[in-house]
């Protein structure tokens, strides 16, 4: 996805764009070997939907015509989220709620690829591996890439004014940089030991009224469960653990998680659902950020984006969204010309990555079971977020703003708007009043010993 979106932007500024892809690309929206996570649960954050519609006008309508489901009316009866033990409000509406599209990963990627393949100056070289970079004699500028045709084991060089690495978590750019005489970027890492299992299901219409159900880990319960409606009455269920606990191994154990974490009617529907394919497993050891923005020296003519720069705990759904945001950063940088492109892009992109990184890492480190330093600013931020999440349990306006932040539509600072803070305070007072036991004999309220 990162490479496709970068190609879309580059096509507006360069005469020829070549997308090098390791897989032989399928003609239909099916899973492929190079995207093993495509068989797992995927959620499109709201900001991703906005960027896709911006880069490909009418994209949202195309997906809906393909049978993709969406949550776009702000009705909180249709979503069931729990963050850090706080279950979001289940009634009411908000006009400010973000719009969420929910295609499966193969359908999403196929539609993007169809749009890219229709651009005249973009070509694909699938079935090829990138095995190295070429550079000027002084190695100060990258001039292309060496690629190998996997079917015929033939190597060739593609010359380029700009090389963009979007090869994901397994990116070899650190090795290529060493070969050119540069240092590898330093890496920031928070180990989470996520492990989860997913299965695609078919469930008849209207059996489940919610569009999405998600239970995120909370202190003392480092487990997750999610159910998401995809296109054409298909649903993806996922269940897993963090901090090295054993995840579900089969369908029966996934159903046990549903019994524990999901509403009764949902677990009943899952037991009656028709499985489509086998249970799929996946493990992610850590959040990892390669700090290209901190390198003292780096060659011109080379950009790195997407998971090749920063790969997140996938339960927060940030990966594709950050890749899309980086594509818009690349577009804005190119509008200012090509001079100093690598430095400018890397610096601005890092500012956007930092927001997602701080959100993901702070959420993970809110679990005492996750090892790692907890700086004072992170502890303050998590403490300040608690009343917002409590208010989201009863106030659809606060819940909508919280979802806009987690969906990367708005910056976290938007939670500090006076109108939101007032609602948070009102919710806190209502909560305090409800927790006060009434002394009926004296008609007085006894304040509980513990703070609300």
VEXLO-38196 format. One record per atom (N, C-alpha, C, CB): residue in three letters; x, y, z. Coordinates in steps of 0.1 Angstrom, whole numbers, plus 5000, padded with zeros to 4 digits. Glycine has a CB too. Layout:
// VEXLO-38196
ALAXYZ...
//
This chain:
// VEXLO-38196
UNK500849885000UNK500050005000UNK500950135000UNK499150005012UNK502050125008UNK502850245008UNK503450274994UNK503950225018UNK503950164987UNK504550184974UNK503450234964UNK505150054969UNK502250174965UNK501250214955UNK500850364957UNK499950134957UNK500750404969UNK500350544972UNK501450644968UNK499950564986UNK502750604971UNK503850684966UNK503850694951UNK505150624971UNK503650584944UNK503550584929UNK502550684924UNK503350444924UNK501350684931UNK500350774927UNK500850924928UNK499050764936UNK501550954938UNK501951094940UNK503151124930UNK502451114954UNK504051034929UNK505251054920UNK504851064905UNK506150934921UNK503751004901UNK503251014887UNK502951154883UNK502050924885UNK502651244893UNK502351384890UNK503651464888UNK501451444901UNK504751414891UNK505951494891UNK507151434883UNK506451514905UNK507051314879UNK508051244871UNK507551184858UNK508751134880UNK508451184848UNK507951134835UNK507650984835UNK509051154824UNK508350904843UNK508150764844UNK508250714858UNK509050684834UNK507350634863UNK507350574876UNK507250424874UNK506150624885UNK508250354880UNK508250204879UNK508050144893UNK509650154873UNK507050064895UNK506749994907UNK507349854906UNK505249984910UNK508349824915UNK509049694915UNK508349614926UNK510549704917UNK507849494923UNK507049414933UNK507549274932UNK505549414929UNK507849214944UNK508349084945UNK507348974940UNK508749054960UNK506148994944UNK505148894939UNK504748914925UNK503848904948UNK504248804919UNK503548814906UNK502048864910UNK503548684898UNK501648974905UNK500449034910UNK499248964905UNK500449184907UNK498248934913UNK497048874908UNK496148974901UNK496248804920UNK495248914893UNK494349004885UNK493049024893UNK494048944872UNK492848944904UNK491648954912UNK491948994926UNK490848824912UNK491049044934UNK491249084948UNK491448954957UNK490149174953UNK492548894957UNK492848784965UNK494148804974UNK493048654957UNK494248724984UNK495448734992UNK496648684984UNK495348645005UNK497848744987UNK499048704981UNK500148684991UNK499448814970UNK501248614987UNK502248574996UNK502948695002UNK503248484989UNK503248794994UNK503948914999UNK503248995009UNK504348994988UNK501948965012UNK501249045022UNK500548945031UNK500149135015UNK501348875039UNK500848775048UNK499748825058UNK501948705056UNK499948955061UNK499049015071UNK497649045064UNK499549145076UNK497549025050UNK496349055043UNK495248955047UNK496549045029UNK495648835052UNK494748735056UNK494148755070UNK495348595055UNK494648865077UNK494348895090UNK493349015091UNK495548925099UNK492849045103UNK491849155104UNK492549285101UNK491249155119UNK491849365093UNK492349495090UNK491149595092UNK492749505075UNK491549715097UNK490649825099UNK491249945092UNK490249855114UNK490450015085UNK490850145078UNK490550255087UNK490150155064UNK491550325093UNK491250445101UNK490650545092UNK492550495107UNK489950635098UNK489250745091UNK490150825082UNK488450825101UNK491350865087UNK492250945079UNK492650875066UNK493450985087UNK492850745067UNK493150665055UNK492150685044UNK493350515058UNK490850675048UNK489750685039UNK489750825032UNK488450665046UNK490050925040UNK490151065035UNK491251085025UNK490251165046UNK492351025028UNK493551045018UNK493250965005UNK494850985025UNK492650845006UNK492350764994UNK491350844986UNK491850634998UNK490350904992UNK489450974984UNK490051104978UNK488151014992UNK491051154984UNK491751274979UNK492651234967UNK492551344990UNK493351124969UNK494251084958UNK493451024946UNK495250994963UNK492350954949UNK491550884939UNK490150934940UNK491750734940UNK489751044934UNK488351094935UNK487350984932UNK488151214926UNK486350974941UNK485250874940UNK485650734945UNK484950864925UNK486850724952UNK487250594956UNK486350534966UNK488650604963UNK485850614975UNK484850564986UNK483650504979UNK484450674995UNK483150574969UNK481950534962UNK482150394955UNK481450634952UNK483350384949UNK483750264942UNK483750144952UNK485150274936UNK484250164964UNK484350054974UNK482950014978UNK485150094986UNK482050114981UNK480750084985UNK479950014974UNK479950214989UNK480150054962UNK479549984951UNK480049834950UNK479850054937UNK481249804955UNK481749674955UNK481249594967UNK483249674955UNK480349654975UNK479749584986UNK480449604999UNK479849434984UNK481449705000UNK482149735012UNK481249805022UNK483449815009UNK481349775034UNK480449835045UNK481149955050UNK480249735056UNK480350045056UNK480950165062UNK480050205074UNK480950275052UNK480650285083UNK479950345094UNK480150495092UNK480550305108UNK479050565088UNK479150705084UNK477950785089UNK479250715069UNK477150735098UNK476050815103UNK476250855117UNK474750735102UNK477350825124UNK477650865137UNK476750805148UNK477451015138UNK476150695144UNK475250625153UNK476050525162UNK474150545146UNK476150555175UNK477050475183UNK476350345187UNK477350555196UNK475150315184UNK474550185186UNK475250085176UNK473050185184UNK475950135166UNK476450045156UNK477950015157UNK476250105142UNK478550075168UNK479950045171UNK480050005186UNK480950155167UNK480949915189UNK481049875203UNK482549865206UNK480349735205UNK483149965211UNK484549975214UNK484849975229UNK485150095207UNK485949925233UNK486449925246UNK487949955246UNK486149805254UNK488350075252UNK489750115252UNK490150125267UNK489950255245UNK491250045270UNK491750055283UNK490750025294UNK492350185286UNK489749945291UNK488749905301UNK487550005301UNK489349905314UNK487550105292UNK486450195291UNK485650165279UNK486950345290UNK484350125281UNK483450085270UNK482750215265UNK482449985274UNK482950245252UNK482450365246UNK480950365246UNK482950385232UNK480350485246UNK478850505246UNK478250415236UNK478550655245UNK477050355239UNK476350265229UNK475050325224UNK476150135236UNK474850455226UNK473650515221UNK473950665218UNK472450505231UNK473050725210UNK473250865206UNK474050875193UNK473950935217UNK474050995188UNK474751025175UNK475651145177UNK473751035164UNK476551155168UNK477351275167UNK477651305152UNK478751265175UNK477351425148UNK477651465134UNK479151475132UNK476951595131UNK479951485142UNK481351495140UNK482151365140UNK481951585151UNK481351255142UNK482051125142UNK482751105128UNK481051015145UNK483851035128UNK484551015116UNK483850905108UNK486050965118UNK484050905095UNK483450805086UNK484450695084UNK483050865072UNK484050565086UNK484950455086UNK484450355075UNK484950385100UNK485350325066UNK485150225056UNK485850095060UNK485750265042UNK485249985057UNK485749855061UNK485949755050UNK484949805072UNK486849775041UNK487049675031UNK488049575037UNK487649735018UNK488049445031UNK489149355035UNK490449405028UNK488849215030UNK491549365033UNK492849405027UNK492949375013UNK493949345035UNK492649255008UNK492749224993UNK491949314985UNK492449084991UNK490649344989UNK489849434981UNK490349574981UNK488349424987UNK490749624993UNK491349754993UNK492549774984UNK491749795008UNK493449684985UNK494749694977UNK494349674962UNK495749584982UNK493449584959UNK493149564945UNK492549694939UNK492149444943UNK491649754946UNK491049884941UNK492149994939UNK489949934950UNK493050004949UNK494150104947UNK494950064935UNK494950104960UNK495349944934UNK496249894923UNK495549924909UNK496649754924UNK494249894909UNK493549924896UNK493650074892UNK492049884897UNK493550164902UNK493650304899UNK495050334895UNK493250384912UNK496050274901UNK497450304897UNK497750254883UNK498450244908UNK497350134880UNK497550074867UNK496950154856UNK497149934867UNK495950234859UNK495350314848UNK496050444846UNK493850354853UNK497150474853UNK497950594851UNK498950574840UNK498650644865UNK498950644829UNK499750614818UNK501250604820UNK499550714807UNK501850684829UNK503250684831UNK503750604843UNK503750824833UNK502850514847UNK503250414858UNK503350274852UNK502250424870UNK504450204854UNK504550064850UNK504849984862UNK505550054838UNK504549854861UNK504849754871UNK505849654866UNK503549684876UNK506849624875UNK507649514872UNK507449414884UNK509149554871UNK506549324882UNK506249234893UNK507149104891UNK504749194893UNK507249024901UNK508148914901UNK509548944901UNK507848834889UNK509949064907UNK511249114908UNK511649144922UNK511449234899UNK512949124926UNK513449154939UNK514449274937UNK514149034945UNK514449364947UNK515549464947UNK516649414956UNK514949604953UNK517849404950UNK518949344957UNK520049444960UNK519549234948UNK519949564956UNK520949664959UNK520649804953UNK522349624955UNK521449904957UNK521250034951UNK522550074943UNK521050144962UNK522350154933UNK523450214926UNK523550364930UNK523350194911UNK524850414929UNK525050554933UNK526150614925UNK525450554948UNK526250744927UNK527350814920UNK528750774926UNK527250974922UNK529850804919UNK531150754924UNK531450794938UNK532250804915UNK530950904943UNK531250944956UNK530150904966UNK531351094957UNK529150824961UNK528050764969UNK527250874976UNK528650674980UNK527250994971UNK526451094978UNK525051104972UNK527151234975UNK524851034961UNK523451034955UNK523150894950UNK523351144944UNK521950844953UNK521550714948UNK521050744933UNK520350654957UNK521350654924UNK521050674910UNK520150564905UNK522350674902UNK519750464913UNK518950354908UNK518950234917UNK519350314894UNK518450124912UNK518350004920UNK518649884911UNK516949984926UNK519349784917UNK519549654910UNK518449564913UNK520949594914UNK517849504903UNK516649414905UNK516949284899UNK515349484900UNK516349184904UNK516449044899UNK515148994895UNK517148954909UNK515048944882UNK513848874878UNK513748734884UNK513848864862UNK512848714893UNK512848594901UNK512548464892UNK511748604911UNK511848484882UNK511448364873UNK512648324865UNK510348404864UNK513548414861UNK514648384852UNK516048404858UNK514548454839UNK516048454870UNK517248474878UNK518248564870UNK517948344881UNK517648674864UNK518448764856UNK518448904864UNK517848784842UNK519648964864UNK519749094872UNK519849204862UNK521049084881UNK519349314865UNK519449434857UNK519349554866UNK518249444846UNK519749674860UNK519749794868UNK518749894863UNK521149864867UNK517949944872UNK516950044868UNK517550184873UNK515550014875UNK517750274863UNK518250404867UNK517050494871UNK519050474856UNK517350584880UNK516250664886UNK516750794892UNK515350584896UNK515950894890UNK516251024897UNK515851014912UNK515451134891UNK514950924915UNK514550904929UNK514150754931UNK513350994933UNK514650694942UNK514250564946UNK513550574960UNK515550464948UNK512350504960UNK511550504972UNK511450364977UNK510150564969UNK511850344990UNK511750204996UNK510450205004UNK512950175005UNK509550115000UNK508250085007UNK508149935009UNK507050155000UNK509249875012UNK509249725012UNK508849665026UNK510549675009UNK508449755035UNK507849705048UNK508949675059UNK507149575045UNK508449605069UNK509249585081UNK510549515078UNK508549495091UNK510649435067UNK511849365064UNK512749435054UNK511449235057UNK512549565053UNK513349655044UNK514849625046UNK513049805047UNK515549625034UNK517049605035UNK517749735033UNK517449505024UNK517149845033UNK517849975031UNK518949995042UNK516850085033UNK518749955054UNK519949975064UNK521149895058UNK519549915077UNK521049785053UNK522149705047UNK522649775035UNK521749565043UNK521749825026UNK522249895014UNK523050025018UNK521049935005UNK522550095028UNK523250215032UNK524750175037UNK522550285043UNK524850065045UNK526150025049UNK527049995037UNK526049905058UNK526549935027UNK527249905015UNK527750035008UNK526449825005UNK527050145009UNK527450265003UNK528350355013UNK526150344999UNK528650295024UNK529550365033UNK528850455044UNK530450455026UNK527550435046UNK526750515056UNK526450425068UNK525450565050UNK526150485079UNK525750415090UNK524250375089UNK525950495103UNK523950265096UNK522550225097UNK521850325106UNK522350085102UNK520550345103UNK519750435113UNK519650365126UNK518350465107UNK519650445137UNK519350385150UNK517850335150UNK519650485161UNK517550245159UNK516150195160UNK515650215174UNK516150045157UNK514450275175UNK513650275187UNK512750165187UNK512950415189UNK512650095199UNK511749975199UNK511049955212UNK512649845196UNK509849915212UNK509049885224UNK508549745221UNK507949985227UNK508949645229UNK508649505227UNK507249485233UNK509649415234UNK506349425225UNK504949395229UNK504549245229UNK503949475221UNK505249175220UNK505049025219UNK503549005216UNK505448955232UNK503049065206UNK501649045202UNK501548915194UNK501149165193UNK500548835197UNK500248715189UNK498748705188UNK500848585196UNK498248675176UNK496748665174UNK496348575163UNK496248805172UNK495148535163UNK494548445154UNK493348505148UNK494248305160UNK493048485135UNK491948535128UNK491248435119UNK492348665119UNK490048455116UNK489348375106UNK488248455099UNK488748255113UNK488148435086UNK487148495078UNK485848415079UNK487548515064UNK484748485081UNK483448415083UNK482348475074UNK482948425098UNK481348395072UNK480148445065UNK478948445075UNK479748365052UNK478348565077UNK477248575086UNK476048645079UNK477648665099UNK474848585080UNK473748645072UNK473548795076UNK472448565075UNK472948875067UNK472649015070UNK471749025083UNK471949085058UNK472049135090UNK471249185101UNK471249085114UNK469749195097UNK472148985113UNK472248905125UNK473048975136UNK473048765121UNK474049055131UNK474849135140UNK474549285136UNK476349105140UNK474049365146UNK473649505142UNK474849595142UNK472649555152UNK475949555149UNK477149645150UNK477949635137UNK477949615162UNK478549745134UNK479449745122UNK480849695127UNK479649885116UNK481249725139UNK482549685144UNK482449665159UNK483649785140UNK483149565164UNK483249535178UNK484749525181UNK482449415183UNK485249595191UNK486649585194UNK486949595209UNK487449695187UNK487649505215UNK488049505228UNK489649515229UNK487549385237UNK490149625233UNK491549645233UNK492049605247UNK491949795230UNK493349565247UNK493949525260UNK493849625271UNK495449485259UNK493749585283UNK493649675295UNK494549625306UNK492249695300UNK494949705315UNK495849655326UNK495249535333UNK496049765336UNK496049435334UNK495649305340UNK494949215331UNK494749335351UNK494549255319UNK493949175309UNK494549205295UNK492349195308UNK495749155293UNK496449185280UNK495949105268UNK497949165282UNK494549105266UNK493949035256UNK493249125246UNK492948925261UNK492949085234UNK492149165225UNK491149075218UNK493049235215UNK490049135213UNK489049075205UNK488449175196UNK487949005214UNK488249135183UNK487649225174UNK486749145164UNK488649305167UNK485749205159UNK484849155148UNK484549265139UNK483649085154UNK484749255126UNK484649365117UNK483849315105UNK485949425113UNK482849395101UNK482049355089UNK482749405076UNK480649415090UNK483049305067UNK483649335054UNK482549335043UNK484749235051UNK483049325031UNK482149325020UNK481349195018UNK482949355007UNK480149215013UNK479249095009UNK479048995020UNK479949034997UNK478649045032UNK478248965043UNK479448875049UNK477148875039UNK480648915046UNK481748845052UNK482248935064UNK482948835042UNK482748865074UNK483248925086UNK484548865090UNK482248905098UNK485448945096UNK486748895101UNK486748895116UNK487948975095UNK487048785122UNK487148785137UNK488548765140UNK486248665143UNK489048835151UNK490348825155UNK490448825170UNK491248935150UNK491348745176UNK491548735190UNK493048715193UNK490648625197UNK493548775203UNK494948755206UNK495348805220UNK495748825196UNK496648805221UNK497248845234UNK498548925232UNK497648715242UNK498948995243UNK500249065243UNK501149005254UNK500049215244UNK502349055254UNK503349015265UNK503648865265UNK502849065278UNK503548805254UNK503948665253UNK503048565257UNK505148645260UNK501748595261UNK500748495264UNK500348425252UNK499548565271UNK499948295254UNK499548215243UNK498248265237UNK499448065247UNK498148285224UNK496948325217UNK496048205215UNK497248405204UNK494848235210UNK493948125205UNK494648045194UNK492548175201UNK494447915194UNK495147825184UNK494147785173UNK495747705191UNK492847775177UNK491947725167UNK490547795169UNK491747575168UNK489647755160UNK488247825161UNK487647815174UNK487347765150UNK487747695181UNK487147675194UNK487647775204UNK487347535199UNK488947805204UNK489547895213UNK489248035210UNK491047875214UNK489048075197UNK488648205193UNK487248225199UNK488648225178UNK486348125198UNK485048135203UNK485048155218UNK484148015199UNK485948095225UNK486148105240UNK486448255243UNK487248015245UNK487248315235UNK487548465237UNK486348545235UNK488648505227UNK485548505225UNK484248575222UNK483348565234UNK483648525209UNK483248445240UNK482448425252UNK482848525263UNK482448285256UNK484148535264UNK484748615275UNK484648765273UNK486148585278UNK484848815260UNK485048955258UNK483949025250UNK486348975251UNK483148945243UNK482149005234UNK480748985240UNK482148935220UNK479749065235UNK478349045240UNK477848905236UNK477449155234UNK476848865244UNK476348725242UNK475848705228UNK475248695252UNK475048805223UNK474448775209UNK475548765199UNK473548885206UNK476748835201UNK477848825191UNK478448685192UNK478848935194UNK478748635204UNK479348505205UNK478448395200UNK479748475220UNK477148415202UNK476148315196UNK476248315181UNK474748345201UNK476248445175UNK476348455160UNK477648395155UNK476248605156UNK478748405162UNK479948355157UNK479948195157UNK481148395166UNK479248135167UNK479147995167UNK478347945156UNK478547945181UNK477348025151UNK476547975140UNK477148025126UNK475148035141UNK478248095126UNK478748155114UNK479348045105UNK479748255116UNK479448065092UNK480047975083UNK481548015081UNK479347975069UNK482547935085UNK483947965083UNK484247965068UNK484847865090UNK485148065064UNK485648075051UNK487148065052UNK485248215044UNK487647945050UNK489147925052UNK489447885066UNK489848045047UNK490747865068UNK491247815081UNK491647935090UNK492547735079UNK491847905102UNK492348005112UNK493748045108UNK492247955127UNK494048175108UNK495448225104UNK496048285117UNK495348325093UNK497348265118UNK498048315130UNK499148415126UNK498748195138UNK499448505135UNK500448605132UNK501048655145UNK499848725124UNK502348685145UNK503048735156UNK503848865152UNK504048635162UNK503748965161UNK504549085159UNK505349115172UNK503549205156UNK506649115171UNK507449125184UNK507349265190UNK508849085181UNK507249375182UNK507549505187UNK507049615178UNK508949525190UNK506849735184UNK506849855177UNK508349895174UNK506149975185UNK508649925161UNK509949955158UNK510050075148UNK510649835151UNK510850175152UNK511050295144UNK512450315140UNK510550425152UNK512750305127UNK514050325122UNK514250485120UNK514350255108UNK515150535128UNK515250685128UNK516150745117UNK515850725142UNK515550735105UNK516250795094UNK516350945096UNK515550765081UNK515451005103UNK515451145106UNK516551185115UNK514051195112UNK517251095122UNK518351125131UNK519651105125UNK518151045144UNK519751055112UNK521051025106UNK521751155103UNK520850945093UNK523051155106UNK523851275103UNK524151285088UNK525251265111UNK524351175082UNK524651165067UNK523751065061UNK526151135064UNK523151105049UNK522351015041UNK522451055027UNK520851005046UNK522350965017UNK522450995003UNK521151064998UNK522750874995UNK521351154989UNK520251214982UNK519651104972UNK520651344974UNK518451134968UNK517851044958UNK517250914964UNK518751004948UNK517050914977UNK516550794984UNK515550834995UNK517650704989UNK514350774994UNK513350795005UNK512950665010UNK512150884999UNK512550665023UNK512050545029UNK510750575036UNK513050475039UNK509650495034UNK508350525040UNK507650405044UNK507550615030UNK506550425050UNK505650315055UNK506350225066UNK505350225043UNK506050095066UNK506550005076UNK508049995075UNK505949875075UNK508650035064UNK510150025063UNK510750125072UNK510550055048UNK510050235076UNK510550335086UNK510050295099UNK510050475082UNK508750275101UNK508150255114UNK506950155113UNK507550385120UNK507150045120UNK506049945121UNK505449945135UNK506649805117UNK504149945136UNK503449965148UNK502849835153UNK502450075147UNK502449825165UNK501549725170UNK500349735162UNK501249745186UNK499949625154UNK498949635144UNK497549645150UNK498949525135UNK497349625163UNK495949635168UNK495349775167UNK495949585182UNK496249875166UNK495750015165UNK495550055150UNK496750105171UNK495849975141UNK495450005127UNK496150125121UNK494050025126UNK497350155125UNK498050285121UNK498850265108UNK498850335132UNK499250145105UNK500350125094UNK499950185081UNK500549985093UNK498850145075UNK498450195062UNK498150345062UNK497250125057UNK497650395074UNK497250535075UNK498550615075UNK496450555087UNK499550575082UNK500850655082UNK501450655068UNK501850595092UNK501350535061UNK501850535047UNK501150635038UNK501750395042UNK499850645040UNK499050735032UNK499350885035UNK497550715034UNK499550915048UNK499951045052UNK501351085047UNK499951055068UNK502250985047UNK503551005041UNK503451035026UNK504450885044UNK502550975019UNK502351005005UNK501951145003UNK501350904999UNK501151195012UNK500751345010UNK501851435014UNK499451375019UNK502651395024UNK503851475027UNK504851475015UNK504651415039UNK505051365008UNK505851354996UNK505351444986UNK505951214991UNK504051444984UNK503451534974UNK503651684977UNK501851514973UNK503451714990UNK503651854994UNK505151894992UNK503251885008UNK506051804995UNK507551834994UNK507851854979UNK508351725000UNK507351774970UNK507651784956UNK507051914950UNK507051664949UNK505951954956UNK505452084951UNK506352204953UNK504052114957UNK507252184962UNK508252284965UNK509552264958UNK508552294980UNK509652164949UNK510752134941UNK511552014947UNK511652254941UNK512551974939UNK513351854942UNK514551874951UNK513651784930UNK514952004952UNK516152034960UNK516051994974UNK516552184958UNK516951914979UNK516951874993UNK515751794997UNK516951995002UNK515251714987UNK514051644989UNK514151535001UNK513651564977UNK515251465001UNK515451355011UNK515351415025UNK516751285009UNK516151525027UNK516151585041UNK514751635044UNK517251695041UNK514151705035UNK512851775038UNK511751675041UNK512451865027UNK511651575032UNK510651465034UNK510851395047UNK510651365022UNK512051355050UNK512351275062UNK512051345074UNK513851225062UNK512351475074UNK512051555086UNK510551575089UNK512651695085UNK509751605078UNK508351635080UNK507651495082UNK507751705067UNK508051395075UNK507351265077UNK507551215092UNK507951165068UNK508751245097UNK508951195111UNK508051265121UNK510451225115UNK507651395118UNK506751455127UNK505351385128UNK506551605123UNK504951335116UNK503651265116UNK503851125122UNK503151255101UNK504951065119UNK505150925125UNK505250945141UNK506450865120UNK505751055146UNK505951065160UNK504551075167UNK506651195163UNK503551135161UNK502251135167UNK501650995168UNK501251225158UNK501750915157UNK501250775158UNK502150695168UNK501350715144UNK503450715167UNK504350635176UNK503950665191UNK505750675174UNK503850795194UNK503450825208UNK502150765212UNK503550975210UNK501150765203UNK499850715206UNK499950565209UNK498850745195UNK500650495200UNK500750345201UNK501550305213UNK501350285188UNK502750365214UNK503650325225UNK502950365239UNK504950395224UNK502350475240UNK501750515252UNK500650415256UNK501150655252UNK499850375246UNK498750275248UNK499350145253UNK497950255236UNK500450095246UNK501049975250UNK501649985264UNK502149935240UNK502350095267UNK503050105280UNK502050145291UNK504050205280UNK500750165288UNK499750185298UNK499450045305UNK498450235292UNK499849935298UNK499749805304UNK501049775312UNK499649695293UNK500849755325UNK502049735334UNK502849615330UNK501649715348UNK502149515322UNK502849395318UNK503849425307UNK501849295313UNK503749535300UNK504649565289UNK505949625294UNK504049655278UNK507149575291UNK508349635297UNK508749755289UNK509449525297UNK509449845296UNK509949965289UNK509850085297UNK509149985276UNK510650185295UNK510650315302UNK509350385300UNK511850395299UNK508950455310UNK507750535309UNK508050675313UNK506550475318UNK508450765304UNK508850895307UNK507750975314UNK509250975294UNK508051075321UNK507051155329UNK506051215320UNK507751265337UNK506451255308UNK505451315299UNK504351215294UNK506051385287UNK504851095292UNK503950985288UNK502950955300UNK504750865284UNK503450945312UNK502650915323UNK501551025325UNK503450895336UNK502051155323UNK501051265325UNK500051255314UNK501851395324UNK500451225301UNK499551215290UNK498451105293UNK500251185277UNK498950985297UNK498050875300UNK497050915311UNK498750755303UNK497550985321UNK496651025332UNK495651125327UNK497551085343UNK496051215319UNK495051315314UNK494051255304UNK495851425307UNK494451145298UNK493551075289UNK492450995296UNK494250985279UNK492650955308UNK491750875315UNK490350945316UNK492250845329UNK490251075321UNK488851135321UNK488251145308UNK488951265328UNK489051165297UNK488451165284UNK487751035280UNK489551205273UNK488450925283UNK487950795280UNK486750765289UNK488950685282UNK486750805302UNK485550795310UNK484350865305UNK485850835325UNK484650995300UNK483551065294UNK482951005281UNK483951215291UNK483850935274UNK483450865262UNK482450755264UNK484650815254UNK482450715277UNK481450605281UNK480050655280UNK481750555294UNK479850785281UNK478450835282UNK478150945273UNK478150875296UNK479151015267UNK478951135259UNK479351105245UNK479751255265UNK478351105235UNK478751075221UNK479551185215UNK477451055213UNK479451305220UNK480351415214UNK481751385218UNK479851555219UNK482051355230UNK483451325234UNK483951205228UNK483551315250UNK483051105227UNK483450975220UNK483851005206UNK482350875221UNK483051085199UNK483351115185UNK484751185183UNK482251205179UNK484951285192UNK486251355192UNK487451255195UNK486351465202UNK487251165205UNK488251065208UNK488450975196UNK487750975220UNK487450935188UNK487550855176UNK488250935165UNK486250805172UNK488051065164UNK488751145154UNK490251145157UNK488151285154UNK490651145170UNK492051145173UNK492651005171UNK492251185188UNK491950905175UNK492550765173UNK492450725158UNK491750665181UNK491550785151UNK491450765136UNK492450855128UNK490050785131UNK493250935135UNK494251025130UNK493651135121UNK495250935122UNK492451165122UNK491851275115UNK492251405122UNK490251265115UNK492251405135UNK492551525143UNK493851495152UNK491451575152UNK494551605155UNK495651585164UNK495151575179UNK496651705163UNK495951505187UNK495451495201UNK495151625208UNK496551425209UNK495751735204UNK495551865210UNK494051895210UNK496351975204UNK493351845200UNK491851875198UNK491051825210UNK491351815186UNK491651735218UNK490851685230UNK490951795241UNK491551565235UNK491751895239UNK491852005249UNK491052125246UNK493252045251UNK490152115236UNK489252225232UNK488352255244UNK488452195219UNK488052385247UNK487152415259UNK485852335258UNK486952565259UNK485252325246UNK483952255246UNK484052115250UNK483352275231UNK485152045246UNK485351905250UNK485751895265UNK486451845241UNK486551985269UNK486951975284UNK485751995292UNK488052085287UNK484852085288UNK483552115296UNK482751985297UNK482752225290UNK482651915286UNK481851785286UNK482551685294UNK481651735271UNK483851685294UNK484551585302UNK484351615317UNK486151595299UNK484351745321UNK484151775335UNK482651745339UNK484351925337UNK481751765330UNK480351735333UNK480151585335UNK479351785322UNK480851505327UNK480751365328UNK481351315341UNK481451295316UNK482451385345UNK483151345357UNK482251375369UNK484451425359UNK481551485369UNK480651525380UNK479451425381UNK480151665378UNK478951385369UNK477851285369UNK478251155374UNK477251275355UNK479551115371UNK480050995376UNK480250995391UNK481350955369UNK480751105396UNK480951125410UNK479651115418UNK481651255413UNK478551185412UNK477251185419UNK476751035419UNK476351275411UNK476950965408UNK476350825408UNK477050735418UNK476450765394UNK478350765421UNK479150685430UNK478850715444UNK480550695427UNK478150825447UNK477950865461UNK476750795467UNK477751015462UNK476950705477UNK475850635484UNK475050735492UNK476350525493UNK473750725491UNK472850815497UNK472450765511UNK471550845489UNK472550855521UNK472150825535UNK470750875536UNK473050895546UNK469750785534UNK468350825533UNK467850875546UNK467450705529UNK468350825558UNK467850875571UNK468151025573UNK468450795582UNK469351065568UNK469751205571UNK469651285558UNK471151215576UNK469351215546UNK469151285534UNK470451355530UNK467951385534UNK471551295533UNK472851345530UNK473651245521UNK473651385542UNK474651295513UNK475451215505UNK476751185512UNK475751275492UNK477151055514UNK478451025520UNK479451005509UNK478350895528UNK480451085509UNK481551075498UNK482350955500UNK482351205498UNK482550875490UNK483350755491UNK484850785495UNK483350665479UNK485450695502UNK486850715507UNK487750725495UNK487250605516UNK487550645485UNK488450645473UNK487950755463UNK488550505466UNK488850825457UNK488450925447UNK487750865435UNK489651015442UNK486750925429UNK486050875418UNK486950875406UNK484750945415
//
